[in-house]
Amino acid sequence: MKKYEEWNANHKHDNPPREKIVKLGRKITDVAGHIFGGVKVEDPEYWGLAEIVSDEMADIALAMKKRTPYTFKELCDLCKVSKDQEDHFQKILDEMSYLGLLEYDYGYHYDHHGRTAPQSERRYILPMFVPGSAELFNMEELPDRSNPRLEDHPDVAAFFERMTYIPLAGITQMVPPGGAGVGMHVIPVEKAISMENEAIDIEKLSYWLEKYEGKIGVGRCSCRASRKAIDDGCADDDFGWCIGVGDFADYCRETGKGHDITKEEALAILKRAEDNGFVHQITNIDGENKIFGICNCNVEICNALRTSQLFNTPNMSRSAYVAHVEKDKCVACGRCVEYCPAGAVRLGQKLCKKDGTEVQYPKQELPDAVKWGPEKYDFNYRDNNRINTHETGTAPCKSACPAHIAVQGYIKMASQGRYQDALALIKKQNPFPAVCGAICNRRCEDACTRGKIDEALSIDGIKRFIAEQDLNADTRYIPPVVIPASIHMDHFDEKIAIIGGGPAGLTAAFYLAQTGYRPTVFEKNEHPGGMLRYGIPSYKLEKDLLDAEIDVAKEMGVEIKTGIEVGKDITIQQLRDQGYKAFYIAIGCSAGSLPDIKNIDANGIMTAIDYLHESNCGNTPFDGKVVVVGGGNVAIDASRVSSRNKASQVQQFCLEQEVDMPASNEEIREAKEDGVTIHCGWGPQEIIETNGKVSAIVFKKCVSVFNDEGKFAPVYDENTTVTVACDRVIFAIGQRSVWGDLLKGEDVKFNGPAIELNKVTFQSSVEDIFAGGDVYTGPKFAIDAIAQGKIAAESLHRYVHHGHMETGRNRWEFKPLDTADILVESYDRGPKQVEGVNDKVTDKFKNYVLTLTEEQIKKETSRCLGCGATIVDANKCIGCGICTTKCDFDAIKLHRDHPECSTMTVAEDKFKAIIPYQLKRVKNIILKKKVEH
């Protein structure tokens, strides 16, 4: 991707320069240095126009005054056009209008009662560059959705970007609240200010739509289209976001830059924008009570929002409102943080420090009384605005969860009896809450602040209770599709293939479906689920529960094709030929490892992966003596399944001492309850076979497992051995991926057995191939694969829609608060609630653990300390109100703290507003220096 600063230097300049284009660039520009010093061929005002403007067009534009309307007759007189030249002259004006070098209107006036028409003759206007011709050059609405102008002239896209940067660099700090007739102005989500008595008409979108009703249109978003053309897009569909009103709607329709819509359609576009977290902005150059457009802006590419974000000068665009958090209602779910375009909200803590003081949070410095230059700018604002937590941290449960589920949030909802709302909140980050409720290793509970006082909350138990709704079709929660495209589209046509139907692949498919895709999952087994189905015993995870949650993904539009092994039954290239645009490899680690010891190929030797797969597919009981080798949870599963499968004896041997075993303490305890004998500190030396079948295994004493550097390097006492008679040996000493011919012919790079991926995007060395889950990390827990699958869905979406792959992403990094430095003065002191058991369950492969009762849920949820909270930096807030649309707790509201920001100034009078403000600012800077000295 080219850096914008390189466009000027790398442009192929005309030699000699076209003088008329030089003069026209100088006429239109707002860059002070270019007005007085002249435009050069290396300046965007020159090469942006030179790309598509002819000298004949330049002659006409040079004869006109900027932002002054002319009728056709007036232009004929101005340009000395004879009667026989009028048809040709009209064609040139039409072409200039089609390009966007000229705008036109019909002289209508709009008041509170609608439209009046003092005249109906077209009037041509030479606009400024922005808002104006630089962006109009990028607007074109063709039936096939192509954009040939930008394809043929990408410099036109860079021209728009440059003309939103260069004129403002170094001066935005001088702009007073209200914007002084420069650029765009944020207007809040209307329902966020509906209860604000001080709100005025021009702060409401409904007012503008009613005022211009009958003259409303919509067109291609010039920011989205242009940034995509220079490989800096945001992956949104660029059609149908920018609403034109009044004469501008006529102009867009007649020049092919847009089409008419009804007020109801406009409202639907605004709602779709809010669902996606886009910011409403109105044009702000025509003075009081007049606009020509309502934009729905994505901060990742919006050139207007950038002016306040990059230069750290919110006066440029902020509304009159500021978000405020009601701490007692806030549960630090983080939804507002995810969507805040300005990075004004981050997660912090609700609890005081030990000394009783509240944590002090930093605020963005403002230029009101400070000299301002590039050292104050935030060139990485798109990334910095996606930081989730303050340095001092937030709720440890959310921080510790690999998927960063809003634990505190769904616990609060459960305490209020809002069970389906709680389920919906969980599914924002995890499409398999019931599955995880059954098998999660509960890192959230390990980190729980309450655990530092007495016992951690039964977070997993609460989640299991909530997730049971998914087992009932009447209470099942199917998330709505939120497609980043306007109302003309209900899904994306781009085909994406998910290779592997385990937790990572299914999660990626789920969130792609929620974004508007209809992805296809290719699974080589008979049923989807991967290790969830074939590797986890049914007494821990019953398969009807897994099927219920997979059914939700299907209802959302995920197609699952089973019994198809990519690389064997069909190749990636053949899928490309069928129209698939991207691939996510999530084949997991489906094969176990065997040690390199004598007689390892004897009959009766198997891996735990194979054994558990057979067991989950209904293998017959085995009543012989079983030895399981390994110390992790998979080894424990193999031991417990063997015991429940009627083995006469089950012994488990591992290298580690019990305190160091990778398996959880709970798993170890339950294995012993199932009759498994665990021997610690032993490693396999050889297999003893009789007539080709295993009859015993010899172990040697393990002295240490890791070296001084913490690396796996077992040391043995070869002289101390033990021989164990057995009929079957199951090894659980490692897992690996089975690639087969999956990547045959694909130049995907590996580092040993591991696939090489970009750590942020999970993109491989072949740009359309992504991967994730266990195939990338090695064997981990389902929740880790789920977390990666969600991230991969965003990468796949960005890739197929030519978005920037890394910039502006939520990195999902959270910091826990310091639980050693908190003051907890009052809290519910009730004991932790424990799930009961169903004594009537006699089938050893059925789950006998009950969920918490509703009464227990009320008690357990009341134990939550509610330690996290959202913190708003009022200096960064731009008052868009998007945060209020994402909060399910009514905890964040807009207040009209800055009424002066609703002042609308005509662009020609900008210095009447800027100069007094700048004089006041200079005075403040001087006074501050005196105080400091």
N, C-alpha and C positions, 0 to 999 in steps of 0.2 A: 504494500500500500504506500502510495506517495504521501509524504508529509505535505501539508498544505503550503508550508513555507517554500517548498521546492517548485511549486507550479510556476511561479514567476521566472525563476532562474532557468528552468528546464524548457520553457515554452519556446517554440520555434518562431522567432520574431520576424516580422516583415522588414525587409531592407531594400529600398528606403521605406520609412513608415508612411502609412496612409494619413495624410494630414487632417482630412475631414474627420476621421475616427478619433484622432488625437484631440481635436477641438470638441467633438461631441462628448468624449469621456470627461473632459474638463468641465463641460457645461453641466453635466448631470451629477458629477461626484459630490459627495459630502466630505471628502478627505481634505482637510484644510490645507495641507502641504501641497496637494495636487491642484487645488483651486488657484493658489497664488504662485506655485512654482511650476505648474504645468504637468500634463500627463505624459509619461514616457512609454515606449513600446513594451518595456518589461512590467508595466503596471497592469493590474487586472482590468482597470477601466478601458485600457486599450485592447488587450487581446480578447477580453470577453465580448466586446462589441465586434471586433474584427472577424471573429469566427462566423457571424451570420448576418451582419448588417452591411448593406451595399452603400456605396458613395451616394447614390441617388436618395436612399433613405436618410442618410446622414444630412444631406442638404435640407430636406424637409424639417428634420428634427432641430437642426441648427437655427432655422428661421423661427422656431416656436419658443415661447417662454415656458420654463418648467412649471408644471402643475397649474397651467392656465388653459381653460377650455376654448376651443375654436370650432366653429361650424365649418362645414365643407366649403361654403362660399368664402368665409373669412380666410381659410387656408389657401384657397385658390388665389385670392387677392394678395395674401402674404407672400406666396411663392411665385406670383406672376404667371399663373397657369391660364393659358388661352382656352377658348371654348372647345376647340377641336382636340385639346390635350386632356380634357376633364375625365374621359373614360379611363385613360391610362393612369391618370393621377389617382383616381378612385381605386384602381387595382393596387397601386403602390401603398395607399393608406390601409387597404384591407390586409395586405401582406404584413405591413408594419404592426397592425393590430393583432394579426394572427401570431406573429413572433412574440409580441409583448413589448415591443419598443414604444408603442402607443397604447394607451387605454382610451376608452370613450364612454360617455354617459349620454343620457337624454334629458338632463337638466331637471329631473324630478326632485321634489322636496318632500321629505318624510317628517310628519309630526306625530303627535300622540294619537291622532285619529286616523292615521294611514297616509296614503300617498296623494299629493296634489301635483298637477302637471302644468307648470307655466309655459312649457314648450315641449315638443316631442321630437325635435330634430337632433340628430346625433352630434355630439360635441367631442372632438378629439383632444387628448391630453398627453403631454410628454411627462411621464411620471419620473420620480426619483429612482435611484437604483433599488433601494430597499426601504420600505415595501414598495415594489414597483418592478421595473423591467428585468432586473437581475434574477428575480424569482419567477416572473412570468415566462421568461425564456425556458424554464424547466417544466412548465405546466402544459400538458397536452393529453387529451383524453381520446384515445382511438379505440375502435370496437375490439381490436385484437389485443388491447392492453399493452401494446409495444410502446417504445419511446424512442423512435428513430433519431430525433434531434439530439438526444443525449448520447445515443449510441454512436452517432456520426461526429458529435462535437462534445466530448466529455469536458473540454475546457469550459464550456458554458456552465457546467455543474460546479466546477472549481471557482468560477467567476462569482457565482452567487455566494458561495461560502466565504470568499475573500472580502466581498463587499458587505458582509455582516460583521467582519472582524476589523479590518483596517480603519474604517471611519470611526470606530468606537474605542480602539485601543488608546489608552491614555486619557480618555475624557469621560468615561462612564461614572467616575467618582464625582463629577461635577453635576450630574443629573439629579434634580430634586425628586421627592416623592411625587408620583403621578406620571413620571416619564418625560415630561416637557415636550410632548409631541414627537418623541423618538421611539420608533419600533412598535412593539406589541405590549399589551397589558393583560396580566392574569385576571381572570374573572372566576370567582369561586363556584364550586358545585352548589347549585341553588338550594338543594334541600339542607345544605350545611348552614345556610344563613336564613332559613325560612322563619326561625324563631327570633331572629335578631331584629328588634324593633327599629333600630337606627338604620337599617339597610335602606339604600335608596334605589330608585328604578334602574339606573345605569349599571348597577352591580348585579343585576339579575338577567340571566340568559333569556328567560321568558319575555322580558320587556323588549329585548331586541328582536326576537322572533315575531312577537305580536306587531311591533312597529313596522317591520318589513314584510309582513305576511302577504303572500301573493308575488313576492319578488325574492325568492330564496332559491339558491342553487348550491351545487356541491361539485368540487373538482379534485383533481389529483393534487396530492400534497407535494409541493415543490421541495421541501426539506427532505422528505423521505426519498423522493425520486432522485434528487441530485446527489445526496450522500451515498445512495446505493450505486450510482453511476461512477463514483470515484472510490468504490470498494470500502466505504465507511458507513454502510447502511445499518439499520437496526432490525431487519427481518420482518418488519410490519409490511403488510400489503399497502401500497402507496395510493391506492384509489379511494376516493370518497370520504376523505377526512376534513377537507377544508371547505367550510360553508361560506358562500358568497351571498351578500344581501344587497338589495336595492339595485342600482344601475350596474354594479359589478356582477350581479347574477346574470343580467342581460348580456353583458360583455362576454362572460365566460361561455354561456350557451352559444352565442353567435360566432365565437372564434374557435369553438371546439375545445375549450379548456375545461368545460364542465357541462352539467345539465341541471334542469330545474327539479326541485323537490318540494314537497309540501312541508308545512310546519311540523306535522306529525312525524314525517320522515327525518326532519332535522332533529327533533327531540330523540328519536331512536338512535341517531348517530351520536348524539351527546351521551346517551346512556351507554352505548357500546364503548365509547371512549372512557367513561368513568370506570366501567368494568375492567378495562385494561390498564387503568391507572394513568391515563393521559390527561394533560393539563389543558383546560380551556383558556384561550387567549383571544382578545379582540384587538382589531387594529386601533391605533392610537395616534393618528397623525392629522385627523380632520377636525379636531376641536370638540367642544362640548356637544354631546348628544348626537354624534354622527360616527358611524363605522361603515366599513364595506366588507368585513369578513370576520368570521369566528373560526379559529383554528383549534384543532385537538391534537396537542403536541406531545411527542415522546422526547423526554429530555436527553435521550441518548444521541439524538441527531438534530434536534430543533435548533436552528440558528438563532431564533429569537430568545429562547430560554437561556441559551449559552451566554448571552451578553451579561446576564446577571451572575451566572454560575462561574464562568471562567474568570471574570474580573472581580468577583466577590463584591458586587455592588447591587444588592437586591432592589434598590430604588428604581432601577431600570425597568423592572417588570412586575414587582409585587403588587398584590391587591391590597385593599384596605384592611384585610383580616389577618389574624395570627392564630395559630392553633394553640390551645391550652389543654393540658391533661388534668383530669380529676383523679388524683392518685388513688383514692379509695376505691374507684371503679376499675382502674387499670390492672391488668393481669400479665403484662409483658408478653403477650402472645407474639408480638413482632410484626403483625400484618401491616401496621402503619409504617414501620421502618422499611419493610420490603418495597413499599410503593412510593414513599416520599421522594419526589423528584429532586428536591434541593438538599437532601441529606440533613434536614433540620431535626429529624427525630432519630434517636438512638436509644437502645435499651440500657437501663441503669438499674439501681436498686431502690426499693421502697423502705427498707429497714435503715434505721440510724446506725452510726458507728458505735463502738463500745462506750465512747465518752459522751454519747447522747447527741452528738452533732450530726447534721445531715451531710451527705457527700456533696461536695461542691463540683459542679460540672462546668467545663470551659464553654465560652461563647465565642462565636465568630466575631473577629474585629471588624468594625465598620469604618468607612472613610470620613465620617462626619467631622472629625477633628484630627485627622492623621494624614500625612503625606502618603500618596498612593502611587505605586509603580509596579513593574513586573514582579518585584519581590513579594507583592501582596496577592498576586494572581494564583489561581489554582488550575494549572494546565491539565491536571489529572482529575478534574472534578467528576467526570463520569464514573471513575473508579472510587474516588473518595466519598462520593455520595451514596455508595452502596455498602459502606462500613456499618455493621450491625450494632456493635456495642461500644460503650465508653471503655476507656482503659481500666477503670475500676471494676468493670464486669457487671453481670446481671444474674438472673436466676440460674443456679448450677444445673438444674434438671434439663433445661433447654440447651445449655452449653454442652453438656456431656453426651446428649443423644446424637449419634452420627447424622440423623436426618433432621435434627433440631426442631422437633415437633413442639408445638405450643402446649407443653405439659400443664403449666399453671393455668392456661386458658381453658383447656378442656376439663380440668378439675373444677374450676369455678362454674362452668356450665353444668357439669354433673351435679354440683351442689344445689343448683337452682332447678334441677329436674329437666334441663334442656338437653336431653340425651341425643337427639338427632343433630342439634347444633354442634354438640361436642364431637359427634362422629364426623360431621362436615369439616370441623376445624382440624381434626387429626388428618383427614384425607388431603389437606392442603400440602402435606409433606410425606404422607405415607398411605398408599392405597390399600395396604394390607394390615389394618389395625387388629383384626381378629387373629390373623396368623401370628403377628408379633406378640399379641397378648398371650399366646400359647407358648412361644419359644424364645422370646427376647431375653437377652442376658442382663437387662435392666441396669444399664449404666446410669440411667437417670436416678434410680433409687440409691445407687452407691454414692451419688453426688448430692443427694437431697439435703438441703439446709436443716430440715427437721431432724435428720439423722445425727446431727451434731449436738442435739439436745436430748433426745431419747431414741426413738426408732424412726427410720425413714418412712415416708408415706408408702402405702401399697399402690404405687403408681400403675404398675402392671395390672393389678387386680381391678383398679378403676377402669383402665383401658379395656380389659376383657369384658367387663359389664357393658360398657358403651358399645363395643364392637359387636356384641351379640345381636344388635339390631340388623346387621347385614345378613343374618341368617334367615330373616323373615322378609319376604317380598314386600309386605305392607310397610315395613319401617326401614327398608334398605335405602341407603343414601347414594344417589347417582349424581355426581357433580355436574353442573351445567358446563357446556362448552363455552369458553371465552376466547374467541378467535381474534387475533390482532388485525382484523380487516373490518371494513365498514359494513353496513347492513346489506349490501348487495351480495355478500358471500356468507354461506353457512358452513363451508369447509374448504380446506386446501386440497387441490388436486394432486400435489406432489406425492409420489409413492415412496415410502420408507420401509425398509426391511429390517426386522429385528431377528437376529439369528440366535436362538436359544430362548426357551420359555421359562426360565427360572426367575427369581425375584428381581434381578437387575433388568432383564429383558422385559418382563411384564410391567415393571414400574415405568420404564422408558416409554413403552407403548401406551400405558395409561395416561401419562402426562402429555404425550403427543396428541392423543385423542382429545384431551381436554383443551388443547390449543387449536384444535380444528382439523387434525389429520385423521386419516383412516389407515393406520399402520398395519402391516402384516407380520405376524410372529411365525417363524418357521421353527418347529420343534421336532427333533428326531424321534422322541419317544411317543408312546401311544397317547399320553395325556400331558398337558402343560403343567408346570410347577417346578420342574428341575429338582434340586435337592430338597425342596420343601415337600415334594411328593415322594421322591424315591430315596431320600437320605434320612428323613426324620421319622422315627417310629410313630405309629398312629396313636399310641397311648399319650403321646405328647401333642401331636397335631393330627386331629382327625380330618380325613380328606374331604368330607362334606363341607367343612368350614373353609378349606382352601378353595373348593369348587365354587362356593357362594361368592367369594371375593373375586375370583377370576370371572364369574358371570357378570359382575358389575363392569369390568373392563370391556367385555364383549358388548354389553348394552350401550357403552359409550362409543362404539365404533371400531374396536380392535378386532381384527380378523386373525384367528389362530389356525394355522395349518399344521397338523401333527403327522408324524410318520414320514417327515421329509428331512433328510440330512443334507444340508447345503455343503457342497463339495463332493458329494457322492450322487445324490439324486438330481441336483441342479447346481450350477456354479454361480458365483457372484457375477461373472461377466454375463451369463445368460439372464440373470435378474436385471442387470443394467439394460440389456437389450429389450427387456419387457417394460422398461420405463422407470425402474427404481432409481432414485436420485441419491440415496445415502443408505448406509448399512451400519447397524450396531451389533457387534459381536459380544454376546453374553452367554457363552457356552459353559461357563463355570469350570470347576475342577472335578470332572466326573469319573476320574480313574484314581485308584489307590496305588500306593507304592509298596514294593517288596524289598526286603534287605538282600544284599549280596552275600548270602551264607549258603553253606552246603545243603543240598537236597531241597532247595526252595521250591522246586517244581514238583514235589511229591503230591500225590492226591490227598485232598483234605486241607490244602493251604489256600487261603483266599484273602482278599483285602476286605476291610470293613465296608468300603463303598459298595463293592459287589454284593456282599452279604446283606447289607441293609436294603439294597435295591431289590434283591430276591425276596426278602422278608416283606417288603411293602407291596410286592406283587403276588403275595399269597403262597410263599414256599411252605413245604411240609415241615412239621416239627422234627427236631434232631435230639435224640436222647443220649448221645455220647458225652464224653468229657471234652470241654472246650477251653482253650487258652486264648486269651485276647492280649495282644501286644500293643501298648501305647498308653499315654496318660491324659489324652484330651477328651473332649466331650463326645467325639465320634467313637472313640474306644469305649467310653462308658455306655453309649447307645448300643454298640455291638454286644457288650457284656450283658446288659439288661435284656435285650431282645433274645439273646441265647438262653438266658435263664428262664424267661417267660415262654420260650419255645421248647421247654421241657428238657433242656440239657441236664444230665445227671450231676454235672459239676461245672462251674465256671470260675476260672482263675484269671486274673488280669495282672500283667507284669508291665512295669514302666521304669524308665531311667530315673525319674525324679523321686524325691522324697514326697510324702503326701502333701506337705505344706506348700510344695513348689509345683504340684501337678497343674497343668493347664486347665483341666476340668474344674468346673465350679464346685464349691463346697457342697452345695445342694445336690448336684449330680452325684458326687461321690457318696454322700449319705444315702441317697435313694438306691444307688447300686448295691450298697451293703444290705439295705433292707430287702432287696430282691435276691439276696443270697450270694452275691458275688464276693469272692475273696480277692483283695487287692494286695499285691506284693510290690513294694517300692524299692528302687535302687538296683534294677536288673536289666540287662540288655541281651538280645538274642545272639547266640553264638553259632548254633547249627540245628538242623532238623534231623531227627532220626526216623528213618523210614523202614517199614517192613512190607515186603512184597509190593513196593512202589507206593505204599500209603503211609502217611504220617502216623507214627506211634508214640513219639515223644519229641520234646524240644529242650535244648540245653541253653541255659542262661548263664551269663557271666556277671560278676559283681560290678556295678557302676560306682566309681569313686566320686566322680564329679561330672556335671553335665555341661557347664559353660566354663570358658577360660577367663582370665583376669579382665579381658576386654568385653566380657559379656556375650561373646560369640559362642554358638553351639559347637562344642568340641569335647565330646564325652571321653573320659579316661576310665579304663577298666582295670580291675584286678583279675588278670587272666587265670590266676591259680584258684580262684574261688568261684566254683560253678555249682549249678543245681540242675538236675534233670527231672523234667515234669512229664509224666505219661499223659497222653491225650489222644483224641480221635479227630480233632479239628483245631487248626490254628488260624486265627483271624488277625491280620496285621492292620493296625490303624496308626501308621508311622509317617503318613504324608499323603498329599493328594496332588494331582497334576491335571492339566488340560489335555484333551484329546483333539488334536488339530486335524488329523487325517489329511484330506486334500482340500480343506476349506479355503486355504489361502494360496492354492496352487495357481501360479501365473500372476499373483499379486505381489508387488514389491514392498511388502510390509516388513519393517525392520524389527528385529528381536534383540534382546540383550540376554543371551543364554536362553532359558526356557520362557522368559517373560517378554511379552509384547511391549514395544516402546510406544508410549502415548504422551501427548501433551498433558501435563498434570492439571491444567485448568479446564481444558475442553474435552479431554479423552479422545482427541483426534490422532490417528496413526500417521505414518509417513505417506500413506495413500490417502489423499484428501477426502474422499467420500467414505472412508472406512473408519469407524469409531469402535471403541470397545470399553468394557467395564465390568465391574463385579469381581468375582473370584478369579476370572481369567486374567485379570490385571493385577490384583492384590495378592493372589493366593487365597487359600481357604480362610474366610472370615465369617462373620455372622450375617444373617439375613438382613438385618437393619443397615449394615454397612453397604450391602449390595443395593438395597432400596435407595439409600442416599445417593449413590453413584448413578443409579438409573434416572433419577429426577434431573440431575445435572446434565446427563447425556441428552435427555429430551430437549433441553434448551439448546445444546450445541447442535443437534441435528436440525432443529428449527432454524437456527441462525445460518447454518451451512446451506440448506436448500433454498433459502431466501436471500442469500448473498449479504448476510449481516456481518459486522465485525465480530470475530470469534471470541476475543478476550475482553475488549473494552466495555466497561459499564456493567460487568456481571456482578451479581451477588456471589461473593466467594464463600458464603456460608461459614464464616469464621466467627465464633462467639467466645467470649471470655467470662468465666464464672466470677462472681463476687467473692470477696474474702470472708468465708464463713467463720473465721477466727476473730474477725473484727466487726461484730454485729451486736446490736442490743435488742433483745427480745423480752419485752416487759410483760406482755400478757398474750396468752394463746390458749387454745383449747387443749386441755391436758388429758383428753381421753386416750385410751390405749389403741394401739394399731389393730385394725380389723384383719382377721385371718379367714381365708376361704375354708368352707367346710368340705367334707368328702361324701360321696354317695356310696353308702355301704351296700347298696343293692347291685352295684356293678360287679359282676363276677368275671367278665371277659378281661383277661390281662392286657389285651391290646385296645381297650377302650379307656378313655380319660375319665377317671373317677373324681377328679377335683371339680368342685362346684364353683360357680361364680359368686361373688359377693352379692348379698341381698340388697334390695333398695334401701332398707333401713341401715345396713352396714355402709352403703355408699354415702348416705347422709353423714354418718359419723366419721368416716374416713376422710371425706373431702373437707370436713371442718378442721382437720388437723393441719391443713396446708398453711404455711406461714405467709404465703403471698409475697415472697421476698423481692420479686422483680417489678420494675415499672418503666414506662416510657418517659423519656426526658426530651422536651422540646427546646431547641435553641431558637429563641424568638428573632435573633439577628439573621438567621438563615432562612426562616420560614417565608415563603412567598404567597401564602394565603390561598392556595388552590383548593383546599378542602378535600383532596383525594384521600387523605388519612381518615377522614370521618366516614367515608364510604366503606372502609375496610374494617372498621372497629365494630365488633359484635357486642360490645359492652357499654356503648354510649359513654365512653371514657374520654374521648377527645373531641373538642368542639372549637368552632371558630368564633372569635370575638373581634369586633370592629375597633381595633386599637389604633389604626392609622387612617382616619377618614380622609386625610390630605392626599392619600394615594389614589383617590378616585377623581382627582382633578384632571380634566382632559384639555389639552392644549393643541392648537393647530401647529403643524410643523414649522410654518413660516415664522411663528412667534416663539420658537424654542428658546432663543437667547433672552427673551423677556423673563423667562422662568429660570434659566440656567445662571445668568449673571448674578441676580440677587442671592441665590442659593450659594454660589461659589464664593461670593464676598463674605457671606456669613461663615462658610466653611474655613476660609483663610483666617478669619478672625479667631475662630475656635482653635485652629492650629497654633496660632501665635500665643493665645492665652494659655493653652496647654503647655507650651514650651516654657512660658514664664513660671507657671506653677511647678514644673519639673525642676527648674533651676533655682 
